[in-house]
Amino acid sequence: MHPFLAHLIGDFILQNEWMATNKKQSSIACLVHALLYLIPFLLCDLQWWQIALIGMQHFVQDRSGFVLWWMRVWKRAHPENWKELPLYVDQAFHLVWIQIVIWLGAV
């Protein structure tokens, strides 16, 4: 399985409403999401440390307010005016990180 497909399965199909609603306020909800998120990556041709890096980044990004901070500071966008933009920025950062981890495994 390609890691990008694993990401989509883990982040959209395996994440339920409780995780999506609470992961910013609850480390437990975010941890449950991050662990379930990693399940599809076990079907990818990745080393254990690559899966661990992907999971750690996913937890940190989802638990923190990084995406909203990025939108305010760098994009100068107000998240409340852009309904879909936070989702797109979030996904872009996740996919860029996954690609970096893939490249690290090829070195």
PDB file as gemmi writes it, atoms N, CA and C in Angstrom:
CRYST1    1.000    1.000    1.000  90.00  90.00  90.00 P 1                      
ATOM      1  N   MET A   1       0.851  -1.179   0.000  1.00  0.00           N  
ATOM      2  CA  MET A   1       0.000   0.000   0.000  1.00  0.00           C  
ATOM      3  C   MET A   1       0.892   1.236   0.000  1.00  0.00           C  
ATOM      4  N   HIS A   2       0.490   2.242  -0.730  1.00  0.00           N  
ATOM      5  CA  HIS A   2       1.248   3.489  -0.737  1.00  0.00           C  
ATOM      6  C   HIS A   2       0.972   4.247   0.564  1.00  0.00           C  
ATOM      7  N   PRO A   3       1.995   4.862   1.156  1.00  0.00           N  
ATOM      8  CA  PRO A   3       1.798   5.589   2.412  1.00  0.00           C  
ATOM      9  C   PRO A   3       0.747   6.705   2.336  1.00  0.00           C  
ATOM     10  N   PHE A   4       0.579   7.333   1.168  1.00  0.00           N  
ATOM     11  CA  PHE A   4      -0.445   8.378   1.066  1.00  0.00           C  
ATOM     12  C   PHE A   4      -1.844   7.778   1.211  1.00  0.00           C  
ATOM     13  N   LEU A   5      -2.047   6.597   0.653  1.00  0.00           N  
ATOM     14  CA  LEU A   5      -3.331   5.912   0.812  1.00  0.00           C  
ATOM     15  C   LEU A   5      -3.522   5.496   2.269  1.00  0.00           C  
ATOM     16  N   ALA A   6      -2.458   5.013   2.896  1.00  0.00           N  
ATOM     17  CA  ALA A   6      -2.527   4.659   4.318  1.00  0.00           C  
ATOM     18  C   ALA A   6      -2.930   5.880   5.140  1.00  0.00           C  
ATOM     19  N   HIS A   7      -2.372   7.034   4.787  1.00  0.00           N  
ATOM     20  CA  HIS A   7      -2.719   8.274   5.488  1.00  0.00           C  
ATOM     21  C   HIS A   7      -4.212   8.578   5.365  1.00  0.00           C  
ATOM     22  N   LEU A   8      -4.735   8.497   4.153  1.00  0.00           N  
ATOM     23  CA  LEU A   8      -6.155   8.802   3.944  1.00  0.00           C  
ATOM     24  C   LEU A   8      -7.056   7.842   4.716  1.00  0.00           C  
ATOM     25  N   ILE A   9      -6.703   6.564   4.713  1.00  0.00           N  
ATOM     26  CA  ILE A   9      -7.491   5.577   5.459  1.00  0.00           C  
ATOM     27  C   ILE A   9      -7.430   5.875   6.955  1.00  0.00           C  
ATOM     28  N   GLY A  10      -6.218   6.109   7.457  1.00  0.00           N  
ATOM     29  CA  GLY A  10      -6.052   6.351   8.883  1.00  0.00           C  
ATOM     30  C   GLY A  10      -6.679   7.644   9.366  1.00  0.00           C  
ATOM     31  N   ASP A  11      -6.557   8.695   8.553  1.00  0.00           N  
ATOM     32  CA  ASP A  11      -7.023  10.006   9.001  1.00  0.00           C  
ATOM     33  C   ASP A  11      -8.511  10.233   8.763  1.00  0.00           C  
ATOM     34  N   PHE A  12      -9.089   9.563   7.784  1.00  0.00           N  
ATOM     35  CA  PHE A  12     -10.498   9.808   7.481  1.00  0.00           C  
ATOM     36  C   PHE A  12     -11.405   8.622   7.797  1.00  0.00           C  
ATOM     37  N   ILE A  13     -10.995   7.435   7.434  1.00  0.00           N  
ATOM     38  CA  ILE A  13     -11.866   6.271   7.629  1.00  0.00           C  
ATOM     39  C   ILE A  13     -11.813   5.763   9.069  1.00  0.00           C  
ATOM     40  N   LEU A  14     -10.630   5.708   9.665  1.00  0.00           N  
ATOM     41  CA  LEU A  14     -10.501   5.156  11.017  1.00  0.00           C  
ATOM     42  C   LEU A  14     -10.759   6.168  12.128  1.00  0.00           C  
ATOM     43  N   GLN A  15     -10.811   7.444  11.800  1.00  0.00           N  
ATOM     44  CA  GLN A  15     -11.060   8.472  12.815  1.00  0.00           C  
ATOM     45  C   GLN A  15     -12.570   8.671  12.975  1.00  0.00           C  
ATOM     46  N   ASN A  16     -13.031   8.544  14.209  1.00  0.00           N  
ATOM     47  CA  ASN A  16     -14.460   8.762  14.444  1.00  0.00           C  
ATOM     48  C   ASN A  16     -14.712  10.182  14.956  1.00  0.00           C  
ATOM     49  N   GLU A  17     -15.968  10.492  15.178  1.00  0.00           N  
ATOM     50  CA  GLU A  17     -16.357  11.848  15.588  1.00  0.00           C  
ATOM     51  C   GLU A  17     -15.755  12.225  16.941  1.00  0.00           C  
ATOM     52  N   TRP A  18     -15.706  11.273  17.881  1.00  0.00           N  
ATOM     53  CA  TRP A  18     -15.134  11.549  19.203  1.00  0.00           C  
ATOM     54  C   TRP A  18     -13.676  11.973  19.084  1.00  0.00           C  
ATOM     55  N   MET A  19     -12.904  11.249  18.278  1.00  0.00           N  
ATOM     56  CA  MET A  19     -11.497  11.599  18.096  1.00  0.00           C  
ATOM     57  C   MET A  19     -11.366  12.964  17.432  1.00  0.00           C  
ATOM     58  N   ALA A  20     -12.100  13.172  16.352  1.00  0.00           N  
ATOM     59  CA  ALA A  20     -12.004  14.421  15.596  1.00  0.00           C  
ATOM     60  C   ALA A  20     -12.388  15.626  16.455  1.00  0.00           C  
ATOM     61  N   THR A  21     -13.390  15.455  17.297  1.00  0.00           N  
ATOM     62  CA  THR A  21     -13.878  16.557  18.125  1.00  0.00           C  
ATOM     63  C   THR A  21     -12.969  16.838  19.312  1.00  0.00           C  
ATOM     64  N   ASN A  22     -12.352  15.808  19.875  1.00  0.00           N  
ATOM     65  CA  ASN A  22     -11.627  15.961  21.138  1.00  0.00           C  
ATOM     66  C   ASN A  22     -10.108  15.963  21.041  1.00  0.00           C  
ATOM     67  N   LYS A  23      -9.526  15.655  19.905  1.00  0.00           N  
ATOM     68  CA  LYS A  23      -8.069  15.489  19.830  1.00  0.00           C  
ATOM     69  C   LYS A  23      -7.288  16.769  20.113  1.00  0.00           C  
ATOM     70  N   LYS A  24      -7.884  17.930  19.922  1.00  0.00           N  
ATOM     71  CA  LYS A  24      -7.190  19.188  20.227  1.00  0.00           C  
ATOM     72  C   LYS A  24      -7.162  19.464  21.732  1.00  0.00           C  
ATOM     73  N   GLN A  25      -8.178  18.983  22.456  1.00  0.00           N  
ATOM     74  CA  GLN A  25      -8.280  19.247  23.890  1.00  0.00           C  
ATOM     75  C   GLN A  25      -7.831  18.077  24.758  1.00  0.00           C  
ATOM     76  N   SER A  26      -7.762  16.886  24.189  1.00  0.00           N  
ATOM     77  CA  SER A  26      -7.479  15.690  24.981  1.00  0.00           C  
ATOM     78  C   SER A  26      -6.326  14.890  24.377  1.00  0.00           C  
ATOM     79  N   SER A  27      -5.272  14.721  25.171  1.00  0.00           N  
ATOM     80  CA  SER A  27      -4.147  13.903  24.705  1.00  0.00           C  
ATOM     81  C   SER A  27      -4.573  12.453  24.512  1.00  0.00           C  
ATOM     82  N   ILE A  28      -5.503  11.976  25.331  1.00  0.00           N  
ATOM     83  CA  ILE A  28      -5.979  10.594  25.194  1.00  0.00           C  
ATOM     84  C   ILE A  28      -6.682  10.417  23.852  1.00  0.00           C  
ATOM     85  N   ALA A  29      -7.599  11.312  23.520  1.00  0.00           N  
ATOM     86  CA  ALA A  29      -8.308  11.219  22.238  1.00  0.00           C  
ATOM     87  C   ALA A  29      -7.325  11.299  21.075  1.00  0.00           C  
ATOM     88  N   CYS A  30      -6.340  12.177  21.190  1.00  0.00           N  
ATOM     89  CA  CYS A  30      -5.353  12.325  20.121  1.00  0.00           C  
ATOM     90  C   CYS A  30      -4.468  11.086  20.022  1.00  0.00           C  
ATOM     91  N   LEU A  31      -4.095  10.518  21.158  1.00  0.00           N  
ATOM     92  CA  LEU A  31      -3.269   9.308  21.150  1.00  0.00           C  
ATOM     93  C   LEU A  31      -4.026   8.129  20.541  1.00  0.00           C  
ATOM     94  N   VAL A  32      -5.289   7.973  20.906  1.00  0.00           N  
ATOM     95  CA  VAL A  32      -6.097   6.900  20.321  1.00  0.00           C  
ATOM     96  C   VAL A  32      -6.165   7.085  18.808  1.00  0.00           C  
ATOM     97  N   HIS A  33      -6.411   8.313  18.373  1.00  0.00           N  
ATOM     98  CA  HIS A  33      -6.457   8.593  16.932  1.00  0.00           C  
ATOM     99  C   HIS A  33      -5.117   8.274  16.274  1.00  0.00           C  
ATOM    100  N   ALA A  34      -4.014   8.730  16.873  1.00  0.00           N  
ATOM    101  CA  ALA A  34      -2.692   8.514  16.272  1.00  0.00           C  
ATOM    102  C   ALA A  34      -2.359   7.025  16.171  1.00  0.00           C  
ATOM    103  N   LEU A  35      -2.713   6.253  17.179  1.00  0.00           N  
ATOM    104  CA  LEU A  35      -2.424   4.815  17.140  1.00  0.00           C  
ATOM    105  C   LEU A  35      -3.275   4.098  16.093  1.00  0.00           C  
ATOM    106  N   LEU A  36      -4.557   4.427  16.035  1.00  0.00           N  
ATOM    107  CA  LEU A  36      -5.413   3.827  15.000  1.00  0.00           C  
ATOM    108  C   LEU A  36      -4.975   4.277  13.609  1.00  0.00           C  
ATOM    109  N   TYR A  37      -4.567   5.521  13.507  1.00  0.00           N  
ATOM    110  CA  TYR A  37      -4.089   6.089  12.251  1.00  0.00           C  
ATOM    111  C   TYR A  37      -2.929   5.273  11.679  1.00  0.00           C  
ATOM    112  N   LEU A  38      -2.084   4.742  12.548  1.00  0.00           N  
ATOM    113  CA  LEU A  38      -0.888   4.013  12.103  1.00  0.00           C  
ATOM    114  C   LEU A  38      -1.182   2.611  11.577  1.00  0.00           C  
ATOM    115  N   ILE A  39      -2.329   2.056  11.870  1.00  0.00           N  
ATOM    116  CA  ILE A  39      -2.625   0.680  11.455  1.00  0.00           C  
ATOM    117  C   ILE A  39      -2.432   0.464   9.956  1.00  0.00           C  
ATOM    118  N   PRO A  40      -2.982   1.307   9.079  1.00  0.00           N  
ATOM    119  CA  PRO A  40      -2.774   1.068   7.641  1.00  0.00           C  
ATOM    120  C   PRO A  40      -1.305   1.154   7.211  1.00  0.00           C  
ATOM    121  N   PHE A  41      -0.496   1.898   7.951  1.00  0.00           N  
ATOM    122  CA  PHE A  41       0.920   2.021   7.602  1.00  0.00           C  
ATOM    123  C   PHE A  41       1.665   0.700   7.790  1.00  0.00           C  
ATOM    124  N   LEU A  42       1.092  -0.201   8.577  1.00  0.00           N  
ATOM    125  CA  LEU A  42       1.708  -1.513   8.752  1.00  0.00           C  
ATOM    126  C   LEU A  42       1.670  -2.321   7.458  1.00  0.00           C  
ATOM    127  N   LEU A  43       0.813  -1.926   6.526  1.00  0.00           N  
ATOM    128  CA  LEU A  43       0.713  -2.600   5.227  1.00  0.00           C  
ATOM    129  C   LEU A  43       1.592  -1.941   4.164  1.00  0.00           C  
ATOM    130  N   CYS A  44       2.349  -0.951   4.569  1.00  0.00           N  
ATOM    131  CA  CYS A  44       3.245  -0.245   3.645  1.00  0.00           C  
ATOM    132  C   CYS A  44       4.651  -0.824   3.751  1.00  0.00           C  
ATOM    133  N   ASP A  45       5.437  -0.566   2.753  1.00  0.00           N  
ATOM    134  CA  ASP A  45       6.835  -0.999   2.753  1.00  0.00           C  
ATOM    135  C   ASP A  45       7.683   0.055   3.466  1.00  0.00           C  
ATOM    136  N   LEU A  46       7.480   0.158   4.779  1.00  0.00           N  
ATOM    137  CA  LEU A  46       8.187   1.138   5.593  1.00  0.00           C  
ATOM    138  C   LEU A  46       8.886   0.438   6.747  1.00  0.00           C  
ATOM    139  N   GLN A  47       9.962   1.025   7.207  1.00  0.00           N  
ATOM    140  CA  GLN A  47      10.665   0.531   8.384  1.00  0.00           C  
ATOM    141  C   GLN A  47       9.897   0.971   9.637  1.00  0.00           C  
ATOM    142  N   TRP A  48      10.152   0.301  10.749  1.00  0.00           N  
ATOM    143  CA  TRP A  48       9.460   0.621  11.994  1.00  0.00           C  
ATOM    144  C   TRP A  48       9.690   2.069  12.398  1.00  0.00           C  
ATOM    145  N   TRP A  49      10.921   2.577  12.199  1.00  0.00           N  
ATOM    146  CA  TRP A  49      11.232   3.939  12.618  1.00  0.00           C  
ATOM    147  C   TRP A  49      10.516   4.974  11.742  1.00  0.00           C  
ATOM    148  N   GLN A  50      10.252   4.613  10.481  1.00  0.00           N  
ATOM    149  CA  GLN A  50       9.497   5.521   9.618  1.00  0.00           C  
ATOM    150  C   GLN A  50       8.050   5.625  10.099  1.00  0.00           C  
ATOM    151  N   ILE A  51       7.476   4.494  10.449  1.00  0.00           N  
ATOM    152  CA  ILE A  51       6.104   4.495  10.966  1.00  0.00           C  
ATOM    153  C   ILE A  51       6.042   5.276  12.274  1.00  0.00           C  
ATOM    154  N   ALA A  52       7.058   5.099  13.123  1.00  0.00           N  
ATOM    155  CA  ALA A  52       7.102   5.833  14.391  1.00  0.00           C  
ATOM    156  C   ALA A  52       7.193   7.341  14.152  1.00  0.00           C  
ATOM    157  N   LEU A  53       8.039   7.765  13.216  1.00  0.00           N  
ATOM    158  CA  LEU A  53       8.157   9.199  12.909  1.00  0.00           C  
ATOM    159  C   LEU A  53       6.849   9.766  12.370  1.00  0.00           C  
ATOM    160  N   ILE A  54       6.197   9.014  11.514  1.00  0.00           N  
ATOM    161  CA  ILE A  54       4.913   9.460  10.965  1.00  0.00           C  
ATOM    162  C   ILE A  54       3.885   9.595  12.090  1.00  0.00           C  
ATOM    163  N   GLY A  55       3.849   8.629  12.988  1.00  0.00           N  
ATOM    164  CA  GLY A  55       2.902   8.679  14.101  1.00  0.00           C  
ATOM    165  C   GLY A  55       3.175   9.822  15.061  1.00  0.00           C  
ATOM    166  N   MET A  56       4.453  10.058  15.376  1.00  0.00           N  
ATOM    167  CA  MET A  56       4.792  11.147  16.294  1.00  0.00           C  
ATOM    168  C   MET A  56       4.407  12.501  15.708  1.00  0.00           C  
ATOM    169  N   GLN A  57       4.740  12.698  14.435  1.00  0.00           N  
ATOM    170  CA  GLN A  57       4.395  13.969  13.798  1.00  0.00           C  
ATOM    171  C   GLN A  57       2.883  14.145  13.746  1.00  0.00           C  
ATOM    172  N   HIS A  58       2.182  13.075  13.455  1.00  0.00           N  
ATOM    173  CA  HIS A  58       0.725  13.164  13.361  1.00  0.00           C  
ATOM    174  C   HIS A  58       0.133  13.568  14.712  1.00  0.00           C  
ATOM    175  N   PHE A  59       0.615  12.949  15.778  1.00  0.00           N  
ATOM    176  CA  PHE A  59       0.128  13.291  17.115  1.00  0.00           C  
ATOM    177  C   PHE A  59       0.402  14.755  17.432  1.00  0.00           C  
ATOM    178  N   VAL A  60       1.649  15.190  17.235  1.00  0.00           N  
ATOM    179  CA  VAL A  60       2.028  16.566  17.583  1.00  0.00           C  
ATOM    180  C   VAL A  60       1.218  17.575  16.769  1.00  0.00           C  
ATOM    181  N   GLN A  61       1.117  17.350  15.475  1.00  0.00           N  
ATOM    182  CA  GLN A  61       0.375  18.295  14.634  1.00  0.00           C  
ATOM    183  C   GLN A  61      -1.103  18.334  15.004  1.00  0.00           C  
ATOM    184  N   ASP A  62      -1.703  17.175  15.223  1.00  0.00           N  
ATOM    185  CA  ASP A  62      -3.131  17.148  15.545  1.00  0.00           C  
ATOM    186  C   ASP A  62      -3.423  17.673  16.946  1.00  0.00           C  
ATOM    187  N   ARG A  63      -2.522  17.476  17.877  1.00  0.00           N  
ATOM    188  CA  ARG A  63      -2.753  17.894  19.267  1.00  0.00           C  
ATOM    189  C   ARG A  63      -2.488  19.386  19.456  1.00  0.00           C  
ATOM    190  N   SER A  64      -1.535  19.899  18.709  1.00  0.00           N  
ATOM    191  CA  SER A  64      -1.169  21.310  18.857  1.00  0.00           C  
ATOM    192  C   SER A  64      -2.066  22.182  17.984  1.00  0.00           C  
ATOM    193  N   GLY A  65      -1.878  23.454  18.107  1.00  0.00           N  
ATOM    194  CA  GLY A  65      -2.605  24.394  17.255  1.00  0.00           C  
ATOM    195  C   GLY A  65      -1.759  24.855  16.089  1.00  0.00           C  
ATOM    196  N   PHE A  66      -0.836  23.991  15.643  1.00  0.00           N  
ATOM    197  CA  PHE A  66       0.121  24.388  14.608  1.00  0.00           C  
ATOM    198  C   PHE A  66      -0.548  24.876  13.332  1.00  0.00           C  
ATOM    199  N   VAL A  67      -1.544  24.162  12.854  1.00  0.00           N  
ATOM    200  CA  VAL A  67      -2.182  24.529  11.578  1.00  0.00           C  
ATOM    201  C   VAL A  67      -2.835  25.904  11.678  1.00  0.00           C  
ATOM    202  N   LEU A  68      -3.555  26.155  12.752  1.00  0.00           N  
ATOM    203  CA  LEU A  68      -4.189  27.464  12.907  1.00  0.00           C  
ATOM    204  C   LEU A  68      -3.148  28.556  13.097  1.00  0.00           C  
ATOM    205  N   TRP A  69      -2.068  28.250  13.820  1.00  0.00           N  
ATOM    206  CA  TRP A  69      -0.972  29.209  13.967  1.00  0.00           C  
ATOM    207  C   TRP A  69      -0.384  29.536  12.595  1.00  0.00           C  
ATOM    208  N   TRP A  70      -0.102  28.505  11.795  1.00  0.00           N  
ATOM    209  CA  TRP A  70       0.450  28.698  10.450  1.00  0.00           C  
ATOM    210  C   TRP A  70      -0.474  29.587   9.613  1.00  0.00           C  
ATOM    211  N   MET A  71      -1.745  29.339   9.702  1.00  0.00           N  
ATOM    212  CA  MET A  71      -2.698  30.125   8.917  1.00  0.00           C  
ATOM    213  C   MET A  71      -2.709  31.586   9.349  1.00  0.00           C  
ATOM    214  N   ARG A  72      -2.620  31.830  10.652  1.00  0.00           N  
ATOM    215  CA  ARG A  72      -2.619  33.214  11.144  1.00  0.00           C  
ATOM    216  C   ARG A  72      -1.309  33.916  10.830  1.00  0.00           C  
ATOM    217  N   VAL A  73      -0.176  33.254  11.122  1.00  0.00           N  
ATOM    218  CA  VAL A  73       1.126  33.909  11.032  1.00  0.00           C  
ATOM    219  C   VAL A  73       1.662  33.946   9.606  1.00  0.00           C  
ATOM    220  N   TRP A  74       1.652  32.838   8.915  1.00  0.00           N  
ATOM    221  CA  TRP A  74       2.258  32.778   7.588  1.00  0.00           C  
ATOM    222  C   TRP A  74       1.279  33.160   6.477  1.00  0.00           C  
ATOM    223  N   LYS A  75       0.127  32.527   6.461  1.00  0.00           N  
ATOM    224  CA  LYS A  75      -0.844  32.782   5.393  1.00  0.00           C  
ATOM    225  C   LYS A  75      -1.616  34.077   5.616  1.00  0.00           C  
ATOM    226  N   ARG A  76      -1.585  34.579   6.852  1.00  0.00           N  
ATOM    227  CA  ARG A  76      -2.352  35.774   7.212  1.00  0.00           C  
ATOM    228  C   ARG A  76      -3.845  35.588   6.927  1.00  0.00           C  
ATOM    229  N   ALA A  77      -4.284  34.358   7.094  1.00  0.00           N  
ATOM    230  CA  ALA A  77      -5.689  34.023   6.868  1.00  0.00           C  
ATOM    231  C   ALA A  77      -6.385  33.863   8.212  1.00  0.00           C  
ATOM    232  N   HIS A  78      -7.625  34.179   8.256  1.00  0.00           N  
ATOM    233  CA  HIS A  78      -8.422  33.980   9.456  1.00  0.00           C  
ATOM    234  C   HIS A  78      -9.212  32.686   9.278  1.00  0.00           C  
ATOM    235  N   PRO A  79      -8.899  31.665  10.075  1.00  0.00           N  
ATOM    236  CA  PRO A  79      -9.541  30.352   9.900  1.00  0.00           C  
ATOM    237  C   PRO A  79     -11.066  30.402   9.891  1.00  0.00           C  
ATOM    238  N   GLU A  80     -11.634  31.322  10.646  1.00  0.00           N  
ATOM    239  CA  GLU A  80     -13.096  31.387  10.683  1.00  0.00           C  
ATOM    240  C   GLU A  80     -13.695  31.828   9.341  1.00  0.00           C  
ATOM    241  N   ASN A  81     -12.883  32.437   8.486  1.00  0.00           N  
ATOM    242  CA  ASN A  81     -13.350  32.860   7.161  1.00  0.00           C  
ATOM    243  C   ASN A  81     -13.116  31.800   6.088  1.00  0.00           C  
ATOM    244  N   TRP A  82     -12.396  30.751   6.430  1.00  0.00           N  
ATOM    245  CA  TRP A  82     -12.038  29.719   5.455  1.00  0.00           C  
ATOM    246  C   TRP A  82     -12.459  28.370   6.007  1.00  0.00           C  
ATOM    247  N   LYS A  83     -13.638  27.937   5.689  1.00  0.00           N  
ATOM    248  CA  LYS A  83     -14.166  26.692   6.257  1.00  0.00           C  
ATOM    249  C   LYS A  83     -13.306  25.474   5.918  1.00  0.00           C  
ATOM    250  N   GLU A  84     -12.859  25.349   4.676  1.00  0.00           N  
ATOM    251  CA  GLU A  84     -12.110  24.171   4.248  1.00  0.00           C  
ATOM    252  C   GLU A  84     -10.599  24.333   4.397  1.00  0.00           C  
ATOM    253  N   LEU A  85     -10.115  25.562   4.447  1.00  0.00           N  
ATOM    254  CA  LEU A  85      -8.673  25.790   4.424  1.00  0.00           C  
ATOM    255  C   LEU A  85      -7.910  25.081   5.541  1.00  0.00           C  
ATOM    256  N   PRO A  86      -8.380  25.083   6.791  1.00  0.00           N  
ATOM    257  CA  PRO A  86      -7.624  24.362   7.822  1.00  0.00           C  
ATOM    258  C   PRO A  86      -7.433  22.882   7.486  1.00  0.00           C  
ATOM    259  N   LEU A  87      -8.442  22.255   6.929  1.00  0.00           N  
ATOM    260  CA  LEU A  87      -8.324  20.847   6.542  1.00  0.00           C  
ATOM    261  C   LEU A  87      -7.262  20.674   5.464  1.00  0.00           C  
ATOM    262  N   TYR A  88      -7.269  21.546   4.456  1.00  0.00           N  
ATOM    263  CA  TYR A  88      -6.293  21.430   3.365  1.00  0.00           C  
ATOM    264  C   TYR A  88      -4.868  21.670   3.855  1.00  0.00           C  
ATOM    265  N   VAL A  89      -4.693  22.673   4.710  1.00  0.00           N  
ATOM    266  CA  VAL A  89      -3.357  22.957   5.251  1.00  0.00           C  
ATOM    267  C   VAL A  89      -2.893  21.787   6.113  1.00  0.00           C  
ATOM    268  N   ASP A  90      -3.773  21.266   6.948  1.00  0.00           N  
ATOM    269  CA  ASP A  90      -3.457  20.112   7.795  1.00  0.00           C  
ATOM    270  C   ASP A  90      -3.008  18.926   6.946  1.00  0.00           C  
ATOM    271  N   GLN A  91      -3.766  18.608   5.923  1.00  0.00           N  
ATOM    272  CA  GLN A  91      -3.434  17.468   5.067  1.00  0.00           C  
ATOM    273  C   GLN A  91      -2.128  17.697   4.317  1.00  0.00           C  
ATOM    274  N   ALA A  92      -1.908  18.913   3.850  1.00  0.00           N  
ATOM    275  CA  ALA A  92      -0.662  19.209   3.129  1.00  0.00           C  
ATOM    276  C   ALA A  92       0.550  18.971   4.021  1.00  0.00           C  
ATOM    277  N   PHE A  93       0.502  19.443   5.263  1.00  0.00           N  
ATOM    278  CA  PHE A  93       1.636  19.228   6.170  1.00  0.00           C  
ATOM    279  C   PHE A  93       1.844  17.747   6.465  1.00  0.00           C  
ATOM    280  N   HIS A  94       0.763  17.002   6.675  1.00  0.00           N  
ATOM    281  CA  HIS A  94       0.907  15.563   6.907  1.00  0.00           C  
ATOM    282  C   HIS A  94       1.554  14.876   5.703  1.00  0.00           C  
ATOM    283  N   LEU A  95       1.092  15.187   4.507  1.00  0.00           N  
ATOM    284  CA  LEU A  95       1.622  14.527   3.305  1.00  0.00           C  
ATOM    285  C   LEU A  95       3.067  14.920   3.026  1.00  0.00           C  
ATOM    286  N   VAL A  96       3.416  16.176   3.265  1.00  0.00           N  
ATOM    287  CA  VAL A  96       4.815  16.598   3.092  1.00  0.00           C  
ATOM    288  C   VAL A  96       5.703  15.826   4.064  1.00  0.00           C  
ATOM    289  N   TRP A  97       5.269  15.698   5.315  1.00  0.00           N  
ATOM    290  CA  TRP A  97       6.061  14.955   6.299  1.00  0.00           C  
ATOM    291  C   TRP A  97       6.221  13.490   5.894  1.00  0.00           C  
ATOM    292  N   ILE A  98       5.140  12.871   5.439  1.00  0.00           N  
ATOM    293  CA  ILE A  98       5.221  11.472   5.008  1.00  0.00           C  
ATOM    294  C   ILE A  98       6.229  11.334   3.874  1.00  0.00           C  
ATOM    295  N   GLN A  99       6.225  12.272   2.934  1.00  0.00           N  
ATOM    296  CA  GLN A  99       7.181  12.216   1.827  1.00  0.00           C  
ATOM    297  C   GLN A  99       8.611  12.370   2.325  1.00  0.00           C  
ATOM    298  N   ILE A 100       8.841  13.262   3.271  1.00  0.00           N  
ATOM    299  CA  ILE A 100      10.183  13.427   3.851  1.00  0.00           C  
ATOM    300  C   ILE A 100      10.638  12.120   4.498  1.00  0.00           C  
ATOM    301  N   VAL A 101       9.751  11.476   5.239  1.00  0.00           N  
ATOM    302  CA  VAL A 101      10.092  10.211   5.902  1.00  0.00           C  
ATOM    303  C   VAL A 101      10.398   9.126   4.872  1.00  0.00           C  
ATOM    304  N   ILE A 102       9.654   9.099   3.776  1.00  0.00           N  
ATOM    305  CA  ILE A 102       9.943   8.141   2.699  1.00  0.00           C  
ATOM    306  C   ILE A 102      11.337   8.403   2.135  1.00  0.00           C  
ATOM    307  N   TRP A 103      11.659   9.665   1.874  1.00  0.00           N  
ATOM    308  CA  TRP A 103      12.992  10.010   1.357  1.00  0.00           C  
ATOM    309  C   TRP A 103      14.089   9.609   2.343  1.00  0.00           C  
ATOM    310  N   LEU A 104      13.857   9.824   3.633  1.00  0.00           N  
ATOM    311  CA  LEU A 104      14.852   9.438   4.641  1.00  0.00           C  
ATOM    312  C   LEU A 104      15.125   7.938   4.598  1.00  0.00           C  
ATOM    313  N   GLY A 105      14.107   7.160   4.315  1.00  0.00           N  
ATOM    314  CA  GLY A 105      14.275   5.714   4.223  1.00  0.00           C  
ATOM    315  C   GLY A 105      15.028   5.281   2.987  1.00  0.00           C  
ATOM    316  N   ALA A 106      15.079   6.144   1.987  1.00  0.00           N  
ATOM    317  CA  ALA A 106      15.773   5.817   0.739  1.00  0.00           C  
ATOM    318  C   ALA A 106      17.245   6.197   0.780  1.00  0.00           C  
ATOM    319  N   VAL A 107      17.643   6.925   1.806  1.00  0.00           N  
ATOM    320  CA  VAL A 107      19.040   7.391   1.906  1.00  0.00           C  
ATOM    321  C   VAL A 107      19.940   6.255   2.333  1.00  0.00           C  
TER     322      VAL A 107                                                      
END                                                                             
